[in-house]
Amino acid sequence: MSQKLSFEELKIMREAGKVISYILKKLKDIVKPGINTKNIEDSFDRIIEKYKGMEPAFKGFRGFPASLCVSVNEEVIHGIPGQRRVNNGDVVSVDLGIKYKGLFVDAAYTYLVGKVSGLAKNLVKTTWRALYGGIKKVKPGSFVGDIGFAIQNFVERKGYSVIRKFVGHGIGKELHLPPEVPNFGKNGEGEPIVEGMVLAIEPMVVAGSSEVEILSDGWTVKTKDNSLSAHFEHTVAVTKKGVWILTA
């Protein structure tokens, strides 16, 4: 059963969500050819230190060793920052979370580095639009399946695939909570969406097969066929009036 939060709690999450939005915008100036993925983590750490009471949510979560995830090209999610170089033409996804006053927010953004292929541009644009198509379905009286259906239908009409092995989730007093929010589904199915619910909606879209594997580091998820991937995410709250994007 999902957790429902008060408006006061949602306002706290919104404070942290504004910082996430700011950081993801700042990282656009960092994610350039020649850096390594650890540089991205270092930049996040430097910025978050300026915000009293806020801390990286991922560090140590289920043993994850870094402050954020950086996934490049065929890497879909959970990439561990390290010495991998970012090159011209790369697709780089950054997923990060913040803990603030006992509450969590989570967001992801995919950056196009330098001169990229038409495929990369279209894949990233499709994933971004799929995220907002899913968010539009968030309102009291709808269902989690409505979100997944909207995302899956849009992505597959564009000729791409959604990842099925990993899904979005509830969020609030913990980083990961019920319900699961798949990027596939059927209208009218899944958990009912009610006021006070908070969801992390995160389409993970690939240019080829949806089959994935986990690398030897135990975390990094990549496409089995080495096809390109993209990932966007927002934390959203359900209000009487509809949806409130906390990380925009």
HUJOMO-V405796 format. One record per helix or strand. SS is the DSSP state (alpha for helix, beta for strand). FROM is the first residue (numbers start at 1). TO is the last residue. Records with the same first field share a line. If there is no record, write none. Layout:
SS: FROM-TO  FROM-TO
This chain:
beta: 4-4  36-36  54-56  68-72  75-77  80-80  85-85  91-100  103-112  143-143  161-162  168-170  177-181  192-192  197-201  204-206  212-214  221-223  229-231  233-239  242-245
alpha: 7-29  37-48  61-63  118-135  144-157
